[in-house]
Amino acid sequence: MMRRSIANAFGALTLGCILLGCAPVDDGIHPPEIAYGQDVSVGCGMIISDPAFAAGSVLKDGTVLKFDDVGDMLKFHFEHPDRQVAEYFVHDYRADAWLIAGDAVFVQTDSLVSPMGYGVAAFGTREAAEAFAADRDAEIWDLNDTKLYVHEVAHGDGHGIASP
């Protein structure tokens, strides 16, 4: 009887170890949890109130930074290159969802009033971005083009980039 209990316990322990070994690894990098109307943007010090424009970054040391505007986040990181980013996150403009910024499609238009005035919105698909941009004088970009635009607005001539 004692042998059977030990064997069952050993079998359960072995099965548990096998299952844990096959479980997906959680890299610990997740979008920020923002308390809208309460949390403050690291970049500008304003309250983050509109999820449509929210953004965040997770640094390589695990620090989570929250922003009220995609442009504000990118500008902050241009000005703080010592803060090494593990991942950028942006909130989908139309859906209640976080996106990895490198996978998002961005629309920039001066007719879009964003918290810090960059006029940038993120979308999960190119189709959604194109539909949004269709009736606006808008540019559609990836993350690298958006970074270039923000850098030029924040540190350059303020006129953005030409269409790709």
C-alpha positions in Angstrom: 0.0 0.0 0.0 2.8 2.4 0.9 4.6 1.5 -2.3 1.5 2.3 -4.4 1.2 5.7 -2.7 4.8 6.5 -3.3 4.6 5.3 -6.9 1.5 7.4 -7.5 3.1 10.5 -6.0 6.2 10.0 -8.0 4.1 9.5 -11.2 2.1 12.7 -10.5 5.3 14.6 -9.8 6.9 13.3 -13.1 3.8 14.2 -15.1 3.7 17.7 -13.5 7.3 18.3 -14.5 6.7 17.1 -18.0 3.7 19.4 -18.4 5.5 22.4 -16.9 8.4 21.7 -19.3 6.0 21.9 -22.3 4.2 25.0 -21.0 4.8 28.3 -22.9 7.5 30.5 -21.4 6.3 33.8 -20.1 8.9 36.3 -21.0 7.4 38.8 -18.6 6.8 41.5 -21.2 3.2 42.6 -21.2 1.4 45.8 -22.2 1.1 48.3 -19.3 -2.0 48.3 -17.1 -3.3 51.9 -17.2 -5.8 53.4 -14.8 -7.3 55.9 -17.2 -8.1 59.2 -15.6 -5.5 58.5 -12.9 -2.1 57.4 -14.3 0.3 60.0 -15.5 2.2 60.0 -18.7 6.0 59.7 -18.1 6.7 61.9 -21.1 4.6 65.0 -20.4 3.2 64.6 -16.9 -0.4 64.7 -18.1 -3.2 62.3 -16.9 -3.7 59.5 -19.4 -7.4 59.7 -20.2 -7.9 58.3 -23.7 -7.2 54.6 -24.4 -7.3 55.2 -28.2 -3.9 57.0 -28.0 -2.3 55.2 -25.0 1.2 53.8 -25.4 3.7 52.1 -23.2 7.2 50.7 -23.1 8.8 47.9 -21.1 12.5 48.5 -20.5 15.0 45.7 -20.5 15.3 46.0 -16.7 11.5 45.3 -16.5 10.5 48.9 -15.8 7.1 49.8 -17.3 6.5 53.3 -18.6 3.1 54.7 -19.6 2.3 57.4 -22.1 -0.8 59.4 -23.3 0.4 59.6 -26.9 2.4 57.4 -29.3 4.5 60.5 -30.2 5.1 61.3 -26.6 6.5 57.8 -26.0 8.8 57.9 -29.0 10.0 61.4 -28.2 10.7 60.3 -24.6 12.9 57.5 -25.8 14.8 59.7 -28.3 15.6 61.9 -25.3 16.5 59.1 -23.0 18.6 56.6 -25.1 20.0 55.1 -21.9 16.6 53.6 -21.2 16.9 50.5 -23.3 13.5 49.3 -24.5 12.6 45.6 -24.6 9.2 46.3 -26.2 7.0 49.2 -27.3 3.2 48.8 -27.0 0.5 50.9 -28.6 -3.3 50.8 -28.1 -5.4 50.1 -31.2 -7.3 53.3 -32.1 -10.6 51.4 -32.9 -10.4 48.3 -30.8 -10.0 47.8 -27.1 -6.6 46.0 -27.6 -2.9 46.5 -27.0 -0.6 45.9 -30.0 3.1 45.3 -30.1 4.2 48.5 -31.8 6.4 46.8 -34.3 3.4 44.9 -35.6 1.1 47.9 -35.7 0.2 50.1 -38.7 0.2 53.8 -38.0 -1.9 56.6 -39.5 -0.7 60.2 -39.1 -3.0 63.1 -40.0 -3.2 66.7 -38.8 -6.9 66.3 -38.6 -6.6 63.8 -35.7 -6.3 65.5 -32.4 -4.1 63.4 -30.1 -3.1 64.4 -26.6 0.3 65.7 -27.5 -0.6 66.8 -31.0 1.3 64.2 -33.1 -1.9 63.1 -34.8 -0.8 59.4 -34.8 -3.2 56.5 -34.3 -2.3 52.8 -34.3 -4.2 49.9 -35.9 -3.9 46.2 -35.8 -4.2 45.7 -39.6 -3.3 47.6 -42.7 -6.9 47.3 -43.8 -8.2 49.1 -40.7 -5.5 51.8 -41.1 -6.4 52.3 -44.8 -10.1 52.5 -44.0 -9.4 55.1 -41.4 -7.1 57.1 -43.6 -9.3 56.9 -46.7 -11.3 60.1 -46.1 -8.5 62.0 -44.5 -5.3 63.6 -45.7 -3.3 60.9 -44.0 -0.1 59.0 -44.2 0.2 55.3 -43.4 3.4 54.1 -41.8 5.2 51.3 -39.9 6.9 51.9 -36.6 10.2 53.1 -38.2 8.5 55.7 -40.3 6.5 56.9 -37.3 9.8 57.2 -35.2 11.3 59.3 -38.0 8.2 61.5 -38.1 8.2 62.1 -34.4 11.9 62.8 -34.3 11.6 65.4 -37.1 8.6 67.0 -35.4 10.3 67.1 -32.0 13.8 67.9 -33.1 13.7 69.0 -36.7 11.7 71.2 -39.0 8.4 70.1 -37.6 7.0 69.1 -41.0 7.3 65.3 -40.7 8.4 63.0 -43.5 7.5 62.7 -47.1 5.3 59.8 -48.2 7.2 56.5 -48.5 
